[in-house]
Amino acid sequence: MTSVEILREQSATRGRYLIRLNGQMTEAELTWAQLGEGTIAADHTGVPDIFRGRGFGLLLVEYLVADVRARGLRVVPICPFVRSQYQRHPEWADVFGDTVGS
């Protein structure tokens, strides 16, 4: 059985979500930067070629949405992958904005 775990790392101004597969780090990540009070910019999603096609990118975006919703934050989707997933999921509108403060 495959075990997938998503971890959050963060500093004062930046952070990322990482995927651990069966206890091993995969280098699949979604990075973000703090823009202001209560707003982050999702600026990059990367999944190594060996893990492409397994839905890891979507898992990272889903985790981002759940995490920022729980923390009362908003996301500016700078990363093209994050933006495309947001456009496919209108139910996420409560956590996405186009600019700081939106």
N, CA, C and O atoms as a printed pandas DataFrame, in Angstrom:
     atom_number atom_name residue_name chain_id  residue_number  x_coord  y_coord  z_coord
0              1         N          MET        A               1    0.835   -1.181    0.000
1              2        CA          MET        A               1    0.000    0.000    0.000
2              3         C          MET        A               1    0.880    1.244    0.000
3              4         O          MET        A               1    1.866    1.313    0.734
4              5         N          THR        A               2    0.528    2.211   -0.812
5              6        CA          THR        A               2    1.282    3.450   -0.921
6              7         C          THR        A               2    0.816    4.440    0.136
7              8         O          THR        A               2   -0.384    4.648    0.318
8              9         N          SER        A               3    1.767    5.047    0.827
9             10        CA          SER        A               3    1.475    6.053    1.839
10            11         C          SER        A               3    1.952    7.414    1.342
11            12         O          SER        A               3    3.140    7.598    1.078
12            13         N          VAL        A               4    1.027    8.371    1.214
13            14        CA          VAL        A               4    1.356    9.724    0.777
14            15         C          VAL        A               4    1.081   10.674    1.934
15            16         O          VAL        A               4   -0.011   10.679    2.502
16            17         N          GLU        A               5    2.078   11.473    2.274
17            18        CA          GLU        A               5    1.956   12.448    3.359
18            19         C          GLU        A               5    2.383   13.807    2.818
19            20         O          GLU        A               5    3.369   13.906    2.089
20            21         N          ILE        A               6    1.640   14.854    3.175
21            22        CA          ILE        A               6    2.011   16.205    2.767
22            23         C          ILE        A               6    2.441   16.966    4.008
23            24         O          ILE        A               6    1.754   16.963    5.029
24            25         N          LEU        A               7    3.588   17.614    3.901
25            26        CA          LEU        A               7    4.169   18.372    5.003
26            27         C          LEU        A               7    4.212   19.845    4.651
27            28         O          LEU        A               7    4.340   20.204    3.481
28            29         N          ARG        A               8    4.105   20.706    5.666
29            30        CA          ARG        A               8    4.257   22.148    5.460
30            31         C          ARG        A               8    5.511   22.608    6.173
31            32         O          ARG        A               8    5.709   22.328    7.355
32            33         N          GLU        A               9    6.362   23.324    5.435
33            34        CA          GLU        A               9    7.527   23.991    6.018
34            35         C          GLU        A               9    7.331   25.482    5.802
35            36         O          GLU        A               9    6.821   25.897    4.761
36            37         N          GLN        A              10    7.732   26.296    6.780
37            38        CA          GLN        A              10    7.619   27.731    6.564
38            39         C          GLN        A              10    8.593   28.513    7.418
39            40         O          GLN        A              10    9.013   28.078    8.491
40            41         N          SER        A              11    8.942   29.697    6.899
41            42        CA          SER        A              11    9.729   30.675    7.642
42            43         C          SER        A              11    8.815   31.884    7.834
43            44         O          SER        A              11    7.601   31.780    7.657
44            45         N          ALA        A              12    9.387   33.015    8.190
45            46        CA          ALA        A              12    8.568   34.204    8.416
46            47         C          ALA        A              12    7.915   34.719    7.130
47            48         O          ALA        A              12    6.831   35.299    7.183
48            49         N          THR        A              13    8.564   34.514    5.972
49            50        CA          THR        A              13    8.070   35.113    4.733
50            51         C          THR        A              13    7.825   34.137    3.589
51            52         O          THR        A              13    7.250   34.522    2.570
52            53         N          ARG        A              14    8.245   32.892    3.731
53            54        CA          ARG        A              14    8.105   31.911    2.650
54            55         C          ARG        A              14    7.692   30.563    3.233
55            56         O          ARG        A              14    7.840   30.310    4.428
56            57         N          GLY        A              15    7.178   29.720    2.371
57            58        CA          GLY        A              15    6.823   28.382    2.812
58            59         C          GLY        A              15    6.669   27.451    1.634
59            60         O          GLY        A              15    6.724   27.861    0.474
60            61         N          ARG        A              16    6.474   26.181    1.960
61            62        CA          ARG        A              16    6.236   25.199    0.910
62            63         C          ARG        A              16    5.544   23.984    1.499
63            64         O          ARG        A              16    5.635   23.692    2.691
64            65         N          TYR        A              17    4.845   23.287    0.606
65            66        CA          TYR        A              17    4.233   22.007    0.919
66            67         C          TYR        A              17    5.033   20.955    0.164
67            68         O          TYR        A              17    5.366   21.142   -1.006
68            69         N          LEU        A              18    5.339   19.856    0.831
69            70        CA          LEU        A              18    6.162   18.785    0.263
70            71         C          LEU        A              18    5.426   17.460    0.363
71            72         O          LEU        A              18    4.620   17.253    1.270
72            73         N          ILE        A              19    5.709   16.569   -0.574
73            74        CA          ILE        A              19    5.107   15.232   -0.529
74            75         C          ILE        A              19    6.156   14.213   -0.120
75            76         O          ILE        A              19    7.255   14.152   -0.670
76            77         N          ARG        A              20    5.768   13.410    0.875
77            78        CA          ARG        A              20    6.582   12.265    1.280
78            79         C          ARG        A              20    5.802   11.015    0.867
79            80         O          ARG        A              20    4.632   10.857    1.215
80            81         N          LEU        A              21    6.460   10.139    0.128
81            82        CA          LEU        A              21    5.841    8.924   -0.390
82            83         C          LEU        A              21    6.507    7.726    0.263
83            84         O          LEU        A              21    7.713    7.524    0.122
84            85         N          ASN        A              22    5.721    6.933    0.979
85            86        CA          ASN        A              22    6.249    5.764    1.694
86            87         C          ASN        A              22    7.451    6.131    2.563
87            88         O          ASN        A              22    8.430    5.387    2.631
88            89         N          GLY        A              23    7.366    7.283    3.224
89            90        CA          GLY        A              23    8.421    7.713    4.134
90            91         C          GLY        A              23    9.594    8.414    3.484
91            92         O          GLY        A              23   10.499    8.865    4.187
92            93         N          GLN        A              24    9.610    8.520    2.163
93            94        CA          GLN        A              24   10.728    9.151    1.448
94            95         C          GLN        A              24   10.263   10.462    0.814
95            96         O          GLN        A              24    9.174   10.531    0.244
96            97         N          MET        A              25   11.096   11.500    0.917
97            98        CA          MET        A              25   10.780   12.772    0.281
98            99         C          MET        A              25   10.843   12.602   -1.234
99           100         O          MET        A              25   11.704   11.885   -1.744
100          101         N          THR        A              26    9.931   13.260   -1.954
101          102        CA          THR        A              26    9.829   13.096   -3.408
102          103         C          THR        A              26   10.353   14.291   -4.193
103          104         O          THR        A              26   10.533   14.184   -5.406
104          105         N          GLU        A              27   10.600   15.408   -3.555
105          106        CA          GLU        A              27   10.957   16.682   -4.185
106          107         C          GLU        A              27    9.771   17.324   -4.899
107          108         O          GLU        A              27    9.942   18.352   -5.554
108          109         N          ALA        A              28    8.574   16.748   -4.791
109          110        CA          ALA        A              28    7.366   17.406   -5.290
110          111         C          ALA        A              28    7.027   18.502   -4.288
111          112         O          ALA        A              28    6.959   18.250   -3.085
112          113         N          GLU        A              29    6.813   19.728   -4.790
113          114        CA          GLU        A              29    6.563   20.832   -3.868
114          115         C          GLU        A              29    5.674   21.898   -4.486
115          116         O          GLU        A              29    5.581   22.034   -5.705
116          117         N          LEU        A              30    5.029   22.643   -3.612
117          118        CA          LEU        A              30    4.294   23.847   -3.966
118          119         C          LEU        A              30    4.836   24.923   -3.040
119          120         O          LEU        A              30    4.759   24.787   -1.819
120          121         N          THR        A              31    5.386   25.995   -3.612
121          122        CA          THR        A              31    5.988   27.044   -2.792
122          123         C          THR        A              31    5.101   28.279   -2.764
123          124         O          THR        A              31    4.299   28.515   -3.668
124          125         N          TRP        A              32    5.265   29.058   -1.703
125          126        CA          TRP        A              32    4.492   30.284   -1.558
126          127         C          TRP        A              32    5.298   31.346   -0.825
127          128         O          TRP        A              32    6.270   31.049   -0.130
128          129         N          ALA        A              33    4.868   32.594   -1.000
129          130        CA          ALA        A              33    5.497   33.735   -0.336
130          131         C          ALA        A              33    4.420   34.552    0.364
131          132         O          ALA        A              33    3.309   34.704   -0.144
132          133         N          GLN        A              34    4.762   35.073    1.533
133          134        CA          GLN        A              34    3.848   35.939    2.278
134          135         C          GLN        A              34    3.790   37.287    1.571
135          136         O          GLN        A              34    4.829   37.902    1.329
136          137         N          LEU        A              35    2.589   37.752    1.238
137          138        CA          LEU        A              35    2.434   39.042    0.562
138          139         C          LEU        A              35    2.063   40.151    1.528
139          140         O          LEU        A              35    2.481   41.296    1.355
140          141         N          GLY        A              36    1.312   39.829    2.504
141          142        CA          GLY        A              36    0.840   40.815    3.468
142          143         C          GLY        A              36    0.053   40.090    4.537
143          144         O          GLY        A              36    0.006   38.861    4.572
144          145         N          GLU        A              37   -0.553   40.855    5.391
145          146        CA          GLU        A              37   -1.359   40.283    6.464
146          147         C          GLU        A              37   -2.475   39.422    5.880
147          148         O          GLU        A              37   -3.393   39.942    5.246
148          149         N          GLY        A              38   -2.399   38.123    6.090
149          150        CA          GLY        A              38   -3.458   37.224    5.668
150          151         C          GLY        A              38   -3.468   36.819    4.206
151          152         O          GLY        A              38   -4.428   36.199    3.748
152          153         N          THR        A              39   -2.408   37.158    3.454
153          154        CA          THR        A              39   -2.380   36.822    2.025
154          155         C          THR        A              39   -1.043   36.205    1.649
155          156         O          THR        A              39    0.015   36.717    2.015
156          157         N          ILE        A              40   -1.102   35.096    0.912
157          158        CA          ILE        A              40    0.109   34.476    0.380
158          159         C          ILE        A              40   -0.017   34.362   -1.136
159          160         O          ILE        A              40   -1.121   34.367   -1.682
160          161         N          ALA        A              41    1.127   34.259   -1.803
161          162        CA          ALA        A              41    1.163   34.028   -3.247
162          163         C          ALA        A              41    1.683   32.623   -3.486
163          164         O          ALA        A              41    2.808   32.302   -3.101
164          165         N          ALA        A              42    0.876   31.785   -4.118
165          166        CA          ALA        A              42    1.338   30.452   -4.526
166          167         C          ALA        A              42    2.127   30.670   -5.809
167          168         O          ALA        A              42    1.550   30.968   -6.855
168          169         N          ASP        A              43    3.472   30.520   -5.727
169          170        CA          ASP        A              43    4.308   30.952   -6.847
170          171         C          ASP        A              43    4.966   29.840   -7.656
171          172         O          ASP        A              43    5.538   30.118   -8.710
172          173         N          HIS        A              44    4.904   28.598   -7.203
173          174        CA          HIS        A              44    5.543   27.523   -7.968
174          175         C          HIS        A              44    5.019   26.163   -7.513
175          176         O          HIS        A              44    4.856   25.910   -6.319
176          177         N          THR        A              45    4.761   25.303   -8.480
177          178        CA          THR        A              45    4.468   23.898   -8.205
178          179         C          THR        A              45    5.400   23.078   -9.075
179          180         O          THR        A              45    5.471   23.280  -10.287
180          181         N          GLY        A              46    6.112   22.154   -8.455
181          182        CA          GLY        A              46    7.032   21.311   -9.208
182          183         C          GLY        A              46    6.909   19.859   -8.794
183          184         O          GLY        A              46    6.873   19.539   -7.606
184          185         N          VAL        A              47    6.845   18.989   -9.783
185          186        CA          VAL        A              47    6.778   17.546   -9.544
186          187         C          VAL        A              47    7.830   16.896  -10.438
187          188         O          VAL        A              47    7.789   17.069  -11.656
188          189         N          PRO        A              48    8.771   16.153   -9.859
189          190        CA          PRO        A              48    9.785   15.481  -10.681
190          191         C          PRO        A              48    9.145   14.567  -11.733
191          192         O          PRO        A              48    8.083   13.987  -11.505
192          193         N          ASP        A              49    9.801   14.453  -12.872
193          194        CA          ASP        A              49    9.275   13.641  -13.979
194          195         C          ASP        A              49    8.880   12.233  -13.549
195          196         O          ASP        A              49    7.874   11.704  -14.021
196          197         N          ILE        A              50    9.646   11.633  -12.675
197          198        CA          ILE        A              50    9.372   10.256  -12.248
198          199         C          ILE        A              50    8.016   10.122  -11.545
199          200         O          ILE        A              50    7.449    9.031  -11.493
200          201         N          PHE        A              51    7.496   11.236  -11.004
201          202        CA          PHE        A              51    6.221   11.200  -10.282
202          203         C          PHE        A              51    5.077   11.845  -11.056
203          204         O          PHE        A              51    3.965   11.946  -10.538
204          205         N          ARG        A              52    5.329   12.279  -12.275
205          206        CA          ARG        A              52    4.275   12.925  -13.070
206          207         C          ARG        A              52    3.171   11.927  -13.399
207          208         O          ARG        A              52    3.414   10.729  -13.542
208          209         N          GLY        A              53    1.960   12.446  -13.514
209          210        CA          GLY        A              53    0.823   11.601  -13.864
210          211         C          GLY        A              53    0.198   10.873  -12.693
211          212         O          GLY        A              53   -0.722   10.077  -12.879
212          213         N          ARG        A              54    0.680   11.131  -11.493
213          214        CA          ARG        A              54    0.134   10.472  -10.294
214          215         C          ARG        A              54   -0.799   11.389   -9.507
215          216         O          ARG        A              54   -1.332   10.988   -8.473
216          217         N          GLY        A              55   -0.998   12.605   -9.984
217          218        CA          GLY        A              55   -1.889   13.533   -9.300
218          219         C          GLY        A              55   -1.247   14.277   -8.145
219          220         O          GLY        A              55   -1.951   14.871   -7.328
220          221         N          PHE        A              56    0.079   14.256   -8.059
221          222        CA          PHE        A              56    0.750   14.920   -6.938
222          223         C          PHE        A              56    0.552   16.436   -6.965
223          224         O          PHE        A              56    0.391   17.056   -5.913
224          225         N          GLY        A              57    0.562   17.033   -8.148
225          226        CA          GLY        A              57    0.346   18.478   -8.244
226          227         C          GLY        A              57   -1.010   18.862   -7.681
227          228         O          GLY        A              57   -1.117   19.807   -6.899
228          229         N          LEU        A              58   -2.044   18.133   -8.073
229          230        CA          LEU        A              58   -3.385   18.404   -7.562
230          231         C          LEU        A              58   -3.460   18.168   -6.057
231          232         O          LEU        A              58   -4.103   18.942   -5.348
232          233         N          LEU        A              59   -2.820   17.124   -5.560
233          234        CA          LEU        A              59   -2.801   16.883   -4.109
234          235         C          LEU        A              59   -2.211   18.079   -3.367
235          236         O          LEU        A              59   -2.722   18.479   -2.321
236          237         N          LEU        A              60   -1.140   18.644   -3.907
237          238        CA          LEU        A              60   -0.508   19.801   -3.275
238          239         C          LEU        A              60   -1.444   21.008   -3.266
239          240         O          LEU        A              60   -1.530   21.717   -2.263
240          241         N          VAL        A              61   -2.139   21.245   -4.365
241          242        CA          VAL        A              61   -3.072   22.379   -4.422
242          243         C          VAL        A              61   -4.247   22.148   -3.476
243          244         O          VAL        A              61   -4.678   23.078   -2.794
244          245         N          GLU        A              62   -4.766   20.935   -3.425
245          246        CA          GLU        A              62   -5.859   20.636   -2.496
246          247         C          GLU        A              62   -5.425   20.860   -1.050
247          248         O          GLU        A              62   -6.197   21.372   -0.239
248          249         N          TYR        A              63   -4.197   20.479   -0.731
249          250        CA          TYR        A              63   -3.688   20.691    0.623
250          251         C          TYR        A              63   -3.534   22.181    0.900
251          252         O          TYR        A              63   -3.882   22.651    1.983
252          253         N          LEU        A              64   -3.012   22.929   -0.078
253          254        CA          LEU        A              64   -2.910   24.387    0.055
254          255         C          LEU        A              64   -4.271   24.985    0.381
255          256         O          LEU        A              64   -4.396   25.766    1.325
256          257         N          VAL        A              65   -5.283   24.629   -0.385
257          258        CA          VAL        A              65   -6.627   25.174   -0.182
258          259         C          VAL        A              65   -7.138   24.854    1.224
259          260         O          VAL        A              65   -7.632   25.742    1.918
260          261         N          ALA        A              66   -7.025   23.610    1.642
261          262        CA          ALA        A              66   -7.502   23.217    2.975
262          263         C          ALA        A              66   -6.727   23.932    4.074
263          264         O          ALA        A              66   -7.311   24.365    5.068
264          265         N          ASP        A              67   -5.418   24.055    3.898
265          266        CA          ASP        A              67   -4.574   24.679    4.913
266          267         C          ASP        A              67   -4.864   26.169    5.053
267          268         O          ASP        A              67   -5.034   26.661    6.168
268          269         N          VAL        A              68   -4.924   26.894    3.934
269          270        CA          VAL        A              68   -5.173   28.334    4.041
270          271         C          VAL        A              68   -6.597   28.613    4.497
271          272         O          VAL        A              68   -6.839   29.601    5.191
272          273         N          ARG        A              69   -7.525   27.772    4.125
273          274        CA          ARG        A              69   -8.905   27.933    4.590
274          275         C          ARG        A              69   -8.944   27.777    6.113
275          276         O          ARG        A              69   -9.586   28.572    6.800
276          277         N          ALA        A              70   -8.270   26.772    6.634
277          278        CA          ALA        A              70   -8.244   26.539    8.083
278          279         C          ALA        A              70   -7.546   27.669    8.830
279          280         O          ALA        A              70   -7.891   27.960    9.975
280          281         N          ARG        A              71   -6.567   28.309    8.192
281          282        CA          ARG        A              71   -5.819   29.393    8.834
282          283         C          ARG        A              71   -6.388   30.773    8.529
283          284         O          ARG        A              71   -5.847   31.779    8.987
284          285         N          GLY        A              72   -7.476   30.832    7.761
285          286        CA          GLY        A              72   -8.126   32.102    7.460
286          287         C          GLY        A              72   -7.324   33.003    6.533
287          288         O          GLY        A              72   -7.385   34.227    6.649
288          289         N          LEU        A              73   -6.574   32.407    5.613
289          290        CA          LEU        A              73   -5.749   33.176    4.684
290          291         C          LEU        A              73   -6.391   33.233    3.307
291          292         O          LEU        A              73   -7.371   32.541    3.033
292          293         N          ARG        A              74   -5.820   34.073    2.443
293          294        CA          ARG        A              74   -6.203   34.157    1.030
294          295         C          ARG        A              74   -4.970   33.860    0.195
295          296         O          ARG        A              74   -3.842   34.072    0.639
296          297         N          VAL        A              75   -5.192   33.363   -1.030
297          298        CA          VAL        A              75   -4.110   32.983   -1.932
298          299         C          VAL        A              75   -4.220   33.760   -3.238
299          300         O          VAL        A              75   -5.291   33.838   -3.839
300          301         N          VAL        A              76   -3.095   34.333   -3.669
301          302        CA          VAL        A              76   -2.984   34.892   -5.011
302          303         C          VAL        A              76   -2.300   33.815   -5.853
303          304         O          VAL        A              76   -1.150   33.470   -5.580
304          305         N          PRO        A              77   -2.979   33.275   -6.872
305          306        CA          PRO        A              77   -2.431   32.155   -7.649
306          307         C          PRO        A              77   -1.496   32.621   -8.770
307          308         O          PRO        A              77   -1.921   32.764   -9.917
308          309         N          ILE        A              78   -0.237   32.855   -8.438
309          310        CA          ILE        A              78    0.754   33.272   -9.432
310          311         C          ILE        A              78    1.197   32.085  -10.287
311          312         O          ILE        A              78    1.371   32.228  -11.497
312          313         N          CYS        A              79    1.377   30.939   -9.683
313          314        CA          CYS        A              79    1.790   29.722  -10.398
314          315         C          CYS        A              79    0.710   29.329  -11.415
315          316         O          CYS        A              79   -0.464   29.230  -11.058
316          317         N          PRO        A              80    1.096   29.105  -12.678
317          318        CA          PRO        A              80    0.105   28.727  -13.694
318          319         C          PRO        A              80   -0.676   27.452  -13.350
319          320         O          PRO        A              80   -1.867   27.360  -13.649
320          321         N          PHE        A              81   -0.023   26.478  -12.732
321          322        CA          PHE        A              81   -0.722   25.245  -12.372
322          323         C          PHE        A              81   -1.771   25.514  -11.293
323          324         O          PHE        A              81   -2.899   25.030  -11.389
324          325         N          VAL        A              82   -1.406   26.278  -10.277
325          326        CA          VAL        A              82   -2.360   26.608   -9.212
326          327         C          VAL        A              82   -3.527   27.390   -9.798
327          328         O          VAL        A              82   -4.683   27.120   -9.474
328          329         N          ARG        A              83   -3.229   28.361  -10.662
329          330        CA          ARG        A              83   -4.287   29.159  -11.286
330          331         C          ARG        A              83   -5.225   28.265  -12.110
331          332         O          ARG        A              83   -6.443   28.438  -12.052
332          333         N          SER        A              84   -4.681   27.325  -12.865
333          334        CA          SER        A              84   -5.531   26.451  -13.689
334          335         C          SER        A              84   -6.414   25.557  -12.820
335          336         O          SER        A              84   -7.568   25.304  -13.168
336          337         N          GLN        A              85   -5.889   25.081  -11.706
337          338        CA          GLN        A              85   -6.699   24.257  -10.806
338          339         C          GLN        A              85   -7.802   25.086  -10.152
339          340         O          GLN        A              85   -8.921   24.603   -9.977
340          341         N          TYR        A              86   -7.494   26.321   -9.793
341          342        CA          TYR        A              86   -8.508   27.216   -9.226
342          343         C          TYR        A              86   -9.639   27.430  -10.236
343          344         O          TYR        A              86  -10.813   27.417   -9.866
344          345         N          GLN        A              87   -9.288   27.627  -11.499
345          346        CA          GLN        A              87  -10.311   27.845  -12.529
346          347         C          GLN        A              87  -11.198   26.615  -12.711
347          348         O          GLN        A              87  -12.349   26.743  -13.127
348          349         N          ARG        A              88  -10.683   25.445  -12.408
349          350        CA          ARG        A              88  -11.464   24.205  -12.518
350          351         C          ARG        A              88  -12.305   23.922  -11.272
351          352         O          ARG        A              88  -13.190   23.067  -11.297
352          353         N          HIS        A              89  -12.029   24.634  -10.196
353          354        CA          HIS        A              89  -12.697   24.368   -8.919
354          355         C          HIS        A              89  -13.297   25.655   -8.352
355          356         O          HIS        A              89  -12.707   26.263   -7.459
356          357         N          PRO        A              90  -14.457   26.080   -8.855
357          358        CA          PRO        A              90  -15.063   27.319   -8.360
358          359         C          PRO        A              90  -15.401   27.271   -6.868
359          360         O          PRO        A              90  -15.571   28.314   -6.237
360          361         N          GLU        A              91  -15.497   26.081   -6.314
361          362        CA          GLU        A              91  -15.787   25.956   -4.875
362          363         C          GLU        A              91  -14.627   26.445   -4.009
363          364         O          GLU        A              91  -14.767   26.549   -2.790
364          365         N          TRP        A              92  -13.493   26.741   -4.621
365          366        CA          TRP        A              92  -12.339   27.266   -3.889
366          367         C          TRP        A              92  -12.299   28.795   -3.885
367          368         O          TRP        A              92  -11.353   29.381   -3.359
368          369         N          ALA        A              93  -13.298   29.441   -4.455
369          370        CA          ALA        A              93  -13.283   30.903   -4.611
370          371         C          ALA        A              93  -13.097   31.639   -3.285
371          372         O          ALA        A              93  -12.577   32.755   -3.270
372          373         N          ASP        A              94  -13.511   31.036   -2.183
373          374        CA          ASP        A              94  -13.399   31.713   -0.888
374          375         C          ASP        A              94  -11.958   31.921   -0.440
375          376         O          ASP        A              94  -11.710   32.757    0.429
376          377         N          VAL        A              95  -11.003   31.188   -1.004
377          378        CA          VAL        A              95   -9.608   31.343   -0.571
378          379         C          VAL        A              95   -8.728   32.010   -1.618
379          380         O          VAL        A              95   -7.572   32.325   -1.333
380          381         N          PHE        A              96   -9.249   32.234   -2.827
381          382        CA          PHE        A              96   -8.420   32.819   -3.879
382          383         C          PHE        A              96   -8.785   34.265   -4.143
383          384         O          PHE        A              96   -9.949   34.657   -4.068
384          385         N          GLY        A              97   -7.758   35.055   -4.457
385          386        CA          GLY        A              97   -7.926   36.438   -4.866
386          387         C          GLY        A              97   -6.879   36.746   -5.919
387          388         O          GLY        A              97   -5.923   35.988   -6.085
388          389         N          ASP        A              98   -7.048   37.850   -6.632
389          390        CA          ASP        A              98   -6.100   38.207   -7.682
390          391         C          ASP        A              98   -5.006   39.146   -7.210
391          392         O          ASP        A              98   -3.951   39.225   -7.839
392          393         N          THR        A              99   -5.234   39.855   -6.124
393          394        CA          THR        A              99   -4.243   40.807   -5.622
394          395         C          THR        A              99   -4.236   40.781   -4.105
395          396         O          THR        A              99   -5.112   40.186   -3.478
396          397         N          VAL        A             100   -3.245   41.428   -3.525
397          398        CA          VAL        A             100   -3.170   41.547   -2.066
398          399         C          VAL        A             100   -4.418   42.262   -1.579
399          400         O          VAL        A             100   -4.799   43.305   -2.110
400          401         N          GLY        A             101   -5.045   41.693   -0.569
401          402        CA          GLY        A             101   -6.231   42.304    0.012
402          403         C          GLY        A             101   -7.528   41.954   -0.695
403          404         O          GLY        A             101   -8.595   42.379   -0.250
404          405         N          SER        A             102   -7.472   41.185   -1.794
405          406        CA          SER        A             102   -8.721   40.847   -2.488
406          407         C          SER        A             102   -9.311   39.562   -1.936
407          408         O          SER        A             102  -10.363   39.118   -2.397
